[in-house]
Amino acid sequence: MVRHVIAPVDELPPGTRKFLDIDGRPIAIFNIKGEFFGLLNRCPHQGAALCEGPLIGLAQSSDPGEIEYTKLGEIIRCPWHGWEFDIRTGQSYCDPKRFRVRAYPVNVEPGTAVVKGPYVAETIAVSVESDYVVVDL
């Protein structure tokens, strides 16, 4: 697995998402209440850009006429046909046994761990001789 640096944490505040293409795959990174999640931005139903849909909650009922909303802001609804998926796992709520969206692990790491140094600048010796520029490589 290849790691990809996405963005500084402050560029993705809670409640936002970032769309990108990594190695030809459309990926969306979500910040849900300070936790980061990655999903393939393609609905398994008919290929819509899934992660462009609204973030909603999950409606659950233990008794007739009683509805409780959980997982607020953690469910993505496909903009084409309304299929719903859990951002944390990619699990479908439309047909959980058959469908899911690929979820990617996302980590927050200190900048010093992502970009390791020390760095040494490449230098090239240049001299001017008889009105000609000569570069030593």
Backbone as JSON Lines, residues from 0, in Angstrom:
{"i":0,"aa":"M","n":[0.84,-1.17,0.0],"ca":[0.0,0.0,0.0],"c":[0.89,1.24,0.0]}
{"i":1,"aa":"V","n":[0.59,2.18,-0.87],"ca":[1.35,3.42,-0.99],"c":[0.63,4.51,-0.21]}
{"i":2,"aa":"R","n":[1.38,5.26,0.59],"ca":[0.8,6.38,1.33],"c":[0.77,7.62,0.45]}
{"i":3,"aa":"H","n":[-0.27,8.43,0.62],"ca":[-0.41,9.69,-0.1],"c":[-0.71,10.79,0.9]}
{"i":4,"aa":"V","n":[0.07,11.85,0.86],"ca":[-0.18,13.0,1.72],"c":[-1.29,13.82,1.05]}
{"i":5,"aa":"I","n":[-2.36,14.08,1.79],"ca":[-3.55,14.72,1.24],"c":[-3.53,16.24,1.45]}
{"i":6,"aa":"A","n":[-3.43,16.67,2.69],"ca":[-3.49,18.11,2.99],"c":[-3.17,18.31,4.47]}
{"i":7,"aa":"P","n":[-2.79,19.54,4.83],"ca":[-2.68,19.85,6.26],"c":[-4.06,19.72,6.92]}
{"i":8,"aa":"V","n":[-4.11,19.32,8.17],"ca":[-5.37,19.11,8.88],"c":[-6.24,20.36,8.84]}
{"i":9,"aa":"D","n":[-5.64,21.55,8.99],"ca":[-6.46,22.77,9.04],"c":[-7.1,23.12,7.7]}
{"i":10,"aa":"E","n":[-6.72,22.45,6.63],"ca":[-7.37,22.67,5.33],"c":[-8.62,21.81,5.17]}
{"i":11,"aa":"L","n":[-8.88,20.94,6.12],"ca":[-10.06,20.07,6.07],"c":[-10.77,20.13,7.43]}
{"i":12,"aa":"P","n":[-11.46,21.23,7.72],"ca":[-12.12,21.35,9.03],"c":[-13.28,20.37,9.17]}
{"i":13,"aa":"P","n":[-13.73,20.12,10.4],"ca":[-14.86,19.2,10.61],"c":[-16.06,19.58,9.75]}
{"i":14,"aa":"G","n":[-16.7,18.53,9.2],"ca":[-17.88,18.73,8.36],"c":[-17.56,18.94,6.89]}
{"i":15,"aa":"T","n":[-16.28,18.92,6.52],"ca":[-15.92,19.13,5.12],"c":[-15.42,17.84,4.48]}
{"i":16,"aa":"R","n":[-15.28,17.9,3.17],"ca":[-14.74,16.77,2.41],"c":[-13.85,17.3,1.31]}
{"i":17,"aa":"K","n":[-12.93,16.48,0.88],"ca":[-12.0,16.86,-0.18],"c":[-12.02,15.76,-1.23]}
{"i":18,"aa":"F","n":[-12.16,16.17,-2.48],"ca":[-12.19,15.24,-3.6],"c":[-10.83,15.23,-4.29]}
{"i":19,"aa":"L","n":[-10.35,14.03,-4.61],"ca":[-9.08,13.93,-5.32],"c":[-9.05,12.66,-6.16]}
{"i":20,"aa":"D","n":[-8.07,12.61,-7.02],"ca":[-7.86,11.45,-7.86],"c":[-6.5,10.88,-7.46]}
{"i":21,"aa":"I","n":[-6.48,9.63,-7.0],"ca":[-5.23,9.0,-6.6],"c":[-5.04,7.75,-7.46]}
{"i":22,"aa":"D","n":[-3.99,7.76,-8.26],"ca":[-3.69,6.63,-9.14],"c":[-4.9,6.23,-9.99]}
{"i":23,"aa":"G","n":[-5.63,7.22,-10.5],"ca":[-6.77,6.96,-11.37],"c":[-8.06,6.61,-10.64]}
{"i":24,"aa":"R","n":[-8.05,6.64,-9.3],"ca":[-9.25,6.34,-8.53],"c":[-9.82,7.62,-7.92]}
{"i":25,"aa":"P","n":[-11.13,7.85,-8.1],"ca":[-11.74,9.01,-7.45],"c":[-11.95,8.72,-5.96]}
{"i":26,"aa":"I","n":[-11.35,9.53,-5.11],"ca":[-11.4,9.33,-3.66],"c":[-11.96,10.6,-3.02]}
{"i":27,"aa":"A","n":[-12.69,10.42,-1.94],"ca":[-13.14,11.55,-1.13],"c":[-12.66,11.32,0.3]}
{"i":28,"aa":"I","n":[-12.12,12.37,0.9],"ca":[-11.68,12.35,2.29],"c":[-12.64,13.21,3.08]}
{"i":29,"aa":"F","n":[-13.17,12.67,4.17],"ca":[-14.14,13.37,5.01],"c":[-13.55,13.64,6.38]}
{"i":30,"aa":"N","n":[-13.88,14.8,6.95],"ca":[-13.58,15.09,8.35],"c":[-14.92,15.11,9.06]}
{"i":31,"aa":"I","n":[-15.18,14.06,9.84],"ca":[-16.42,13.95,10.59],"c":[-16.09,14.13,12.07]}
{"i":32,"aa":"K","n":[-16.42,15.3,12.58],"ca":[-16.19,15.62,14.0],"c":[-14.74,15.39,14.42]}
{"i":33,"aa":"G","n":[-13.8,15.73,13.54],"ca":[-12.39,15.6,13.87],"c":[-11.77,14.25,13.53]}
{"i":34,"aa":"E","n":[-12.56,13.32,13.01],"ca":[-12.05,12.03,12.56],"c":[-12.05,12.02,11.03]}
{"i":35,"aa":"F","n":[-11.04,11.39,10.44],"ca":[-10.9,11.4,8.99],"c":[-11.18,10.02,8.4]}
{"i":36,"aa":"F","n":[-11.92,10.03,7.28],"ca":[-12.31,8.79,6.6],"c":[-12.17,8.97,5.1]}
{"i":37,"aa":"G","n":[-11.85,7.89,4.4],"ca":[-11.73,7.93,2.95],"c":[-12.67,6.93,2.31]}
{"i":38,"aa":"L","n":[-13.32,7.35,1.22],"ca":[-14.22,6.47,0.47],"c":[-13.95,6.61,-1.02]}
{"i":39,"aa":"L","n":[-14.15,5.51,-1.73],"ca":[-14.14,5.56,-3.18],"c":[-15.34,6.4,-3.6]}
{"i":40,"aa":"N","n":[-15.12,7.38,-4.44],"ca":[-16.19,8.29,-4.85],"c":[-16.95,7.72,-6.06]}
{"i":41,"aa":"R","n":[-17.46,6.51,-5.89],"ca":[-18.22,5.88,-6.96],"c":[-19.27,4.97,-6.33]}
{"i":42,"aa":"C","n":[-20.52,5.24,-6.61],"ca":[-21.6,4.41,-6.08],"c":[-21.6,3.05,-6.79]}
{"i":43,"aa":"P","n":[-21.69,1.94,-6.05],"ca":[-21.68,0.63,-6.69],"c":[-22.96,0.33,-7.47]}
{"i":44,"aa":"H","n":[-23.98,1.14,-7.3],"ca":[-25.24,0.92,-8.0],"c":[-25.12,1.24,-9.48]}
{"i":45,"aa":"Q","n":[-24.8,2.51,-9.8],"ca":[-24.65,2.89,-11.2],"c":[-23.51,3.85,-11.46]}
{"i":46,"aa":"G","n":[-22.57,3.93,-10.53],"ca":[-21.35,4.68,-10.77],"c":[-21.39,6.17,-10.52]}
{"i":47,"aa":"A","n":[-22.42,6.66,-9.85],"ca":[-22.5,8.1,-9.57],"c":[-21.33,8.55,-8.7]}
{"i":48,"aa":"A","n":[-21.04,9.84,-8.73],"ca":[-20.05,10.42,-7.82],"c":[-20.69,10.46,-6.44]}
{"i":49,"aa":"L","n":[-20.65,9.34,-5.76],"ca":[-21.34,9.11,-4.5],"c":[-21.09,10.2,-3.47]}
{"i":50,"aa":"C","n":[-19.86,10.6,-3.3],"ca":[-19.48,11.5,-2.21],"c":[-19.88,12.95,-2.44]}
{"i":51,"aa":"E","n":[-20.51,13.23,-3.56],"ca":[-21.05,14.56,-3.79],"c":[-22.46,14.69,-3.24]}
{"i":52,"aa":"G","n":[-23.02,13.59,-2.73],"ca":[-24.35,13.59,-2.13],"c":[-24.35,14.2,-0.75]}
{"i":53,"aa":"P","n":[-25.53,14.35,-0.16],"ca":[-25.62,14.97,1.16],"c":[-25.2,14.02,2.28]}
{"i":54,"aa":"L","n":[-24.67,14.61,3.34],"ca":[-24.38,13.87,4.57],"c":[-25.63,13.92,5.44]}
{"i":55,"aa":"I","n":[-26.08,12.76,5.87],"ca":[-27.31,12.68,6.64],"c":[-27.08,11.82,7.87]}
{"i":56,"aa":"G","n":[-28.14,11.52,8.6],"ca":[-28.09,10.6,9.73],"c":[-28.82,9.33,9.37]}
{"i":57,"aa":"L","n":[-28.82,8.4,10.29],"ca":[-29.47,7.12,10.09],"c":[-30.76,7.1,10.9]}
{"i":58,"aa":"A","n":[-31.88,6.86,10.23],"ca":[-33.17,6.77,10.91],"c":[-33.37,5.33,11.37]}
{"i":59,"aa":"Q","n":[-33.59,5.14,12.67],"ca":[-33.81,3.81,13.22],"c":[-35.08,3.82,14.05]}
{"i":60,"aa":"S","n":[-35.72,2.65,14.11],"ca":[-36.95,2.53,14.87],"c":[-36.97,1.22,15.64]}
{"i":61,"aa":"S","n":[-37.22,1.32,16.94],"ca":[-37.36,0.11,17.74],"c":[-38.83,-0.23,17.98]}
{"i":62,"aa":"D","n":[-39.68,0.78,17.86],"ca":[-41.12,0.6,18.02],"c":[-41.84,1.35,16.92]}
{"i":63,"aa":"P","n":[-43.02,0.86,16.5],"ca":[-43.79,1.56,15.46],"c":[-44.05,3.01,15.86]}
{"i":64,"aa":"G","n":[-43.83,3.9,14.92],"ca":[-44.09,5.31,15.14],"c":[-43.0,6.06,15.88]}
{"i":65,"aa":"E","n":[-41.98,5.36,16.34],"ca":[-40.87,6.02,17.03],"c":[-39.63,5.96,16.14]}
{"i":66,"aa":"I","n":[-39.09,7.11,15.84],"ca":[-37.9,7.18,14.99],"c":[-36.8,7.9,15.75]}
{"i":67,"aa":"E","n":[-35.63,7.31,15.72],"ca":[-34.47,7.92,16.35],"c":[-33.41,8.13,15.27]}
{"i":68,"aa":"Y","n":[-32.82,9.32,15.24],"ca":[-31.77,9.6,14.28],"c":[-30.41,9.45,14.97]}
{"i":69,"aa":"T","n":[-29.58,8.57,14.4],"ca":[-28.25,8.34,14.92],"c":[-27.25,8.6,13.81]}
{"i":70,"aa":"K","n":[-25.99,8.54,14.15],"ca":[-24.91,8.73,13.17],"c":[-25.1,10.01,12.34]}
{"i":71,"aa":"L","n":[-25.5,11.08,12.99],"ca":[-25.73,12.33,12.28],"c":[-24.47,12.79,11.56]}
{"i":72,"aa":"G","n":[-24.6,13.05,10.26],"ca":[-23.47,13.5,9.45],"c":[-22.5,12.4,9.08]}
{"i":73,"aa":"E","n":[-22.84,11.14,9.35],"ca":[-21.93,10.03,9.07],"c":[-22.42,9.12,7.94]}
{"i":74,"aa":"I","n":[-23.56,9.44,7.38],"ca":[-24.13,8.64,6.29],"c":[-24.13,9.5,5.03]}
{"i":75,"aa":"I","n":[-23.62,8.93,3.94],"ca":[-23.62,9.65,2.65],"c":[-24.74,9.07,1.79]}
{"i":76,"aa":"R","n":[-25.51,9.96,1.17],"ca":[-26.62,9.54,0.3],"c":[-26.23,9.81,-1.14]}
{"i":77,"aa":"C","n":[-26.31,8.79,-1.98],"ca":[-25.98,8.94,-3.39],"c":[-26.88,10.0,-4.03]}
{"i":78,"aa":"P","n":[-26.29,10.94,-4.78],"ca":[-27.1,12.0,-5.38],"c":[-28.0,11.51,-6.51]}
{"i":79,"aa":"W","n":[-27.76,10.35,-7.08],"ca":[-28.59,9.87,-8.18],"c":[-29.84,9.14,-7.72]}
{"i":80,"aa":"H","n":[-29.68,8.15,-6.86],"ca":[-30.82,7.29,-6.5],"c":[-31.05,7.15,-5.01]}
{"i":81,"aa":"G","n":[-30.3,7.88,-4.2],"ca":[-30.56,7.91,-2.77],"c":[-30.02,6.74,-1.95]}
{"i":82,"aa":"W","n":[-29.19,5.89,-2.54],"ca":[-28.62,4.8,-1.75],"c":[-27.74,5.41,-0.66]}
{"i":83,"aa":"E","n":[-27.74,4.79,0.52],"ca":[-27.04,5.34,1.67],"c":[-25.91,4.43,2.13]}
{"i":84,"aa":"F","n":[-24.78,5.05,2.5],"ca":[-23.59,4.31,2.91],"c":[-22.98,4.96,4.15]}
{"i":85,"aa":"D","n":[-22.45,4.12,5.02],"ca":[-21.78,4.58,6.23],"c":[-20.37,5.05,5.85]}
{"i":86,"aa":"I","n":[-20.05,6.29,6.16],"ca":[-18.74,6.84,5.8],"c":[-17.62,6.12,6.54]}
{"i":87,"aa":"R","n":[-17.86,5.66,7.74],"ca":[-16.82,4.99,8.53],"c":[-16.41,3.64,7.93]}
{"i":88,"aa":"T","n":[-17.36,2.91,7.35],"ca":[-17.09,1.54,6.91],"c":[-17.34,1.29,5.42]}
{"i":89,"aa":"G","n":[-18.12,2.16,4.77],"ca":[-18.51,1.94,3.38],"c":[-19.71,1.03,3.25]}
{"i":90,"aa":"Q","n":[-20.27,0.56,4.37],"ca":[-21.39,-0.37,4.36],"c":[-22.66,0.28,3.82]}
{"i":91,"aa":"S","n":[-23.37,-0.45,2.98],"ca":[-24.63,0.02,2.42],"c":[-25.76,-0.16,3.43]}
{"i":92,"aa":"Y","n":[-26.67,0.78,3.46],"ca":[-27.89,0.61,4.25],"c":[-29.05,0.26,3.34]}
{"i":93,"aa":"C","n":[-28.81,0.25,2.04],"ca":[-29.84,-0.11,1.08],"c":[-29.92,-1.63,0.94]}
{"i":94,"aa":"D","n":[-28.77,-2.27,0.77],"ca":[-28.68,-3.73,0.66],"c":[-27.35,-4.15,1.27]}
{"i":95,"aa":"P","n":[-27.27,-4.21,2.61],"ca":[-25.99,-4.42,3.3],"c":[-25.26,-5.71,2.96]}
{"i":96,"aa":"K","n":[-25.98,-6.75,2.57],"ca":[-25.32,-8.02,2.28],"c":[-24.65,-8.02,0.91]}
{"i":97,"aa":"R","n":[-25.1,-7.16,0.02],"ca":[-24.57,-7.17,-1.35],"c":[-23.69,-5.98,-1.71]}
{"i":98,"aa":"F","n":[-23.92,-4.84,-1.07],"ca":[-23.23,-3.64,-1.53],"c":[-22.46,-2.94,-0.41]}
{"i":99,"aa":"R","n":[-21.32,-2.43,-0.8],"ca":[-20.53,-1.56,0.06],"c":[-19.64,-0.72,-0.86]}
{"i":100,"aa":"V","n":[-19.14,0.35,-0.33],"ca":[-18.2,1.21,-1.04],"c":[-16.84,0.98,-0.41]}
{"i":101,"aa":"R","n":[-15.82,0.97,-1.21],"ca":[-14.46,0.76,-0.68],"c":[-14.1,1.9,0.25]}
{"i":102,"aa":"A","n":[-13.73,1.54,1.46],"ca":[-13.27,2.52,2.45],"c":[-11.75,2.44,2.53]}
{"i":103,"aa":"Y","n":[-11.11,3.58,2.68],"ca":[-9.66,3.65,2.76],"c":[-9.25,4.17,4.13]}
{"i":104,"aa":"P","n":[-8.23,3.58,4.76],"ca":[-7.77,4.09,6.05],"c":[-7.11,5.45,5.88]}
{"i":105,"aa":"V","n":[-7.44,6.36,6.78],"ca":[-6.87,7.72,6.76],"c":[-6.29,7.98,8.14]}
{"i":106,"aa":"N","n":[-5.08,8.49,8.18],"ca":[-4.4,8.8,9.44],"c":[-3.96,10.24,9.46]}
{"i":107,"aa":"V","n":[-3.87,10.79,10.65],"ca":[-3.28,12.11,10.84],"c":[-1.9,11.88,11.44]}
{"i":108,"aa":"E","n":[-0.9,12.45,10.8],"ca":[0.48,12.27,11.25],"c":[1.16,13.63,11.36]}
{"i":109,"aa":"P","n":[2.12,13.75,12.27],"ca":[2.85,15.02,12.38],"c":[3.61,15.3,11.09]}
{"i":110,"aa":"G","n":[3.71,16.56,10.75],"ca":[4.42,16.95,9.53],"c":[5.83,16.42,9.47]}
{"i":111,"aa":"T","n":[6.49,16.33,10.62],"ca":[7.87,15.84,10.63],"c":[7.94,14.36,10.26]}
{"i":112,"aa":"A","n":[6.87,13.62,10.5],"ca":[6.86,12.2,10.15],"c":[6.56,12.0,8.66]}
{"i":113,"aa":"V","n":[5.81,12.94,8.09],"ca":[5.42,12.82,6.68],"c":[6.53,13.27,5.76]}
{"i":114,"aa":"V","n":[7.18,14.37,6.12],"ca":[8.23,14.94,5.29],"c":[9.52,14.89,6.08]}
{"i":115,"aa":"K","n":[10.28,13.85,5.89],"ca":[11.51,13.66,6.68],"c":[12.69,14.36,6.03]}
{"i":116,"aa":"G","n":[13.53,14.94,6.83],"ca":[14.73,15.61,6.38],"c":[15.93,14.89,6.94]}
{"i":117,"aa":"P","n":[17.12,15.42,6.94],"ca":[17.44,16.75,6.42],"c":[17.54,16.75,4.9]}
{"i":118,"aa":"Y","n":[17.36,17.9,4.35],"ca":[17.42,18.04,2.9],"c":[18.72,18.72,2.51]}
{"i":119,"aa":"V","n":[19.27,18.3,1.41],"ca":[20.49,18.9,0.89],"c":[20.17,19.39,-0.52]}
{"i":120,"aa":"A","n":[20.36,20.66,-0.74],"ca":[20.08,21.22,-2.07],"c":[21.15,20.77,-3.05]}
{"i":121,"aa":"E","n":[20.73,20.45,-4.23],"ca":[21.68,20.07,-5.27],"c":[22.36,21.34,-5.76]}
{"i":122,"aa":"T","n":[23.66,21.3,-5.86],"ca":[24.4,22.46,-6.36],"c":[25.13,22.07,-7.63]}
{"i":123,"aa":"I","n":[25.23,23.01,-8.51],"ca":[25.93,22.8,-9.78],"c":[26.96,23.9,-9.92]}
{"i":124,"aa":"A","n":[28.19,23.5,-10.15],"ca":[29.26,24.49,-10.33],"c":[29.14,25.11,-11.72]}
{"i":125,"aa":"V","n":[29.18,26.41,-11.8],"ca":[29.1,27.14,-13.07],"c":[30.27,28.09,-13.15]}
{"i":126,"aa":"S","n":[30.91,28.14,-14.32],"ca":[32.0,29.1,-14.52],"c":[31.89,29.69,-15.92]}
{"i":127,"aa":"V","n":[32.41,30.91,-16.08],"ca":[32.39,31.59,-17.38],"c":[33.81,31.61,-17.91]}
{"i":128,"aa":"E","n":[34.01,31.07,-19.14],"ca":[35.32,31.02,-19.74],"c":[35.19,31.5,-21.19]}
{"i":129,"aa":"S","n":[35.93,32.52,-21.53],"ca":[35.94,33.08,-22.89],"c":[34.54,33.31,-23.42]}
{"i":130,"aa":"D","n":[33.74,33.96,-22.63],"ca":[32.38,34.3,-23.0],"c":[31.48,33.09,-23.28]}
{"i":131,"aa":"Y","n":[31.81,31.95,-22.74],"ca":[30.96,30.76,-22.84],"c":[30.55,30.35,-21.41]}
{"i":132,"aa":"V","n":[29.35,29.91,-21.28],"ca":[28.89,29.39,-20.0],"c":[29.11,27.89,-20.01]}
{"i":133,"aa":"V","n":[29.8,27.39,-19.0],"ca":[30.11,25.97,-18.9],"c":[29.48,25.44,-17.61]}
{"i":134,"aa":"V","n":[28.78,24.36,-17.71],"ca":[28.16,23.73,-16.54],"c":[28.82,22.4,-16.29]}
{"i":135,"aa":"D","n":[29.31,22.19,-15.07],"ca":[29.9,20.93,-14.67],"c":[28.83,20.06,-14.04]}
{"i":136,"aa":"L","n":[28.53,18.93,-14.62],"ca":[27.53,18.03,-14.07],"c":[28.16,16.79,-13.49]}
